[in-house]
Amino acid sequence: MLEKNAARLVDVRILEAFDVLGPTIQFLSADEGKNDPSVVRGIIAPGVVVPLHSHPEPETFIAISGRIEGLKESDGKFGWISIAPGDVFHVPG
């Protein structure tokens, strides 16, 4: 059994994957404390659309491959921006 507070390698090959309205996600740090940040691996296949939604928790995305669009707000105006590999996209809670 792994100790909860011990450093460890996370093997994504054995983690359960969940389909969440199109994207597939895996919780990489799901066993951490209640108020600890969570790390989630998400895969959005070509042609899949993530419905607009909101929740109180902030999210920060790091694009690894492919391209996706994110909805950005600036001065009360909304617009879509392209997110490419290496980009970091933050959505406040």
C-alpha positions as CSV (number, residue, x, y, z in Angstrom):
1,M,0.0,0.0,0.0
2,L,1.3,3.4,-0.9
3,E,1.7,6.0,1.8
4,K,-0.6,9.0,1.1
5,N,2.0,11.7,1.9
6,A,4.9,10.0,0.2
7,A,6.4,11.1,-3.2
8,R,5.5,8.6,-5.9
9,L,5.2,8.1,-9.6
10,V,1.7,8.1,-10.9
11,D,1.1,5.3,-13.4
12,V,-1.6,6.7,-15.8
13,R,-1.9,3.3,-17.5
14,I,-3.7,1.9,-14.4
15,L,-5.9,4.8,-13.5
16,E,-9.6,4.7,-14.2
17,A,-10.6,7.0,-17.0
18,F,-14.0,8.8,-17.0
19,D,-16.0,10.1,-20.0
20,V,-17.3,13.5,-19.0
21,L,-19.6,14.8,-21.8
22,G,-17.0,14.0,-24.4
23,P,-13.5,14.5,-22.9
24,T,-11.8,11.7,-21.1
25,I,-10.3,12.5,-17.7
26,Q,-8.1,10.8,-15.1
27,F,-7.6,12.1,-11.6
28,L,-3.9,12.0,-11.0
29,S,-3.9,13.3,-7.4
30,A,-7.4,12.3,-6.3
31,D,-6.2,10.8,-2.9
32,E,-4.8,14.1,-1.6
33,G,-6.4,16.1,1.2
34,K,-9.7,17.9,1.0
35,N,-8.4,21.4,0.3
36,D,-5.3,20.4,-1.7
37,P,-5.1,21.2,-5.4
38,S,-6.1,18.4,-7.7
39,V,-4.3,17.4,-10.9
40,V,-6.5,16.0,-13.7
41,R,-5.3,14.6,-17.1
42,G,-7.8,15.3,-19.8
43,I,-7.9,14.2,-23.4
44,I,-10.2,16.0,-25.8
45,A,-10.5,14.0,-29.1
46,P,-10.8,15.9,-32.4
47,G,-14.4,17.1,-33.0
48,V,-15.3,16.9,-29.3
49,V,-16.8,20.0,-27.7
50,V,-16.7,20.8,-24.0
51,P,-20.0,22.4,-23.1
52,L,-19.8,25.9,-21.5
53,H,-20.0,25.4,-17.7
54,S,-18.9,27.0,-14.5
55,H,-17.9,25.9,-11.0
56,P,-16.3,27.6,-8.0
57,E,-12.9,26.0,-8.4
58,P,-10.3,27.6,-10.6
59,E,-8.7,25.5,-13.4
60,T,-5.4,25.8,-15.1
61,F,-4.8,24.0,-18.4
62,I,-1.5,23.1,-20.0
63,A,-1.8,22.1,-23.6
64,I,0.4,19.2,-24.5
65,S,-0.6,18.5,-28.1
66,G,-3.2,19.6,-30.6
67,R,-5.1,22.9,-30.6
68,I,-8.2,23.9,-28.7
69,E,-10.2,27.1,-28.2
70,G,-10.8,28.7,-24.8
71,L,-13.3,31.4,-23.9
72,K,-11.6,34.5,-22.6
73,E,-13.0,37.5,-20.8
74,S,-11.4,40.9,-21.0
75,D,-13.1,44.2,-19.9
76,G,-16.5,42.5,-19.7
77,K,-16.2,41.2,-23.3
78,F,-15.9,37.5,-24.3
79,G,-14.0,36.0,-27.2
80,W,-12.5,32.7,-28.3
81,I,-8.7,32.3,-28.2
82,S,-6.6,29.5,-29.7
83,I,-4.6,27.4,-27.2
84,A,-1.6,25.6,-28.6
85,P,1.0,23.1,-27.3
86,G,3.0,24.8,-24.5
87,D,0.2,27.3,-23.7
88,V,-1.1,27.7,-20.2
89,F,-4.8,28.8,-20.0
90,H,-6.1,29.8,-16.5
91,V,-9.8,30.0,-15.7
92,P,-10.5,31.6,-12.2
93,G,-13.2,30.1,-10.1
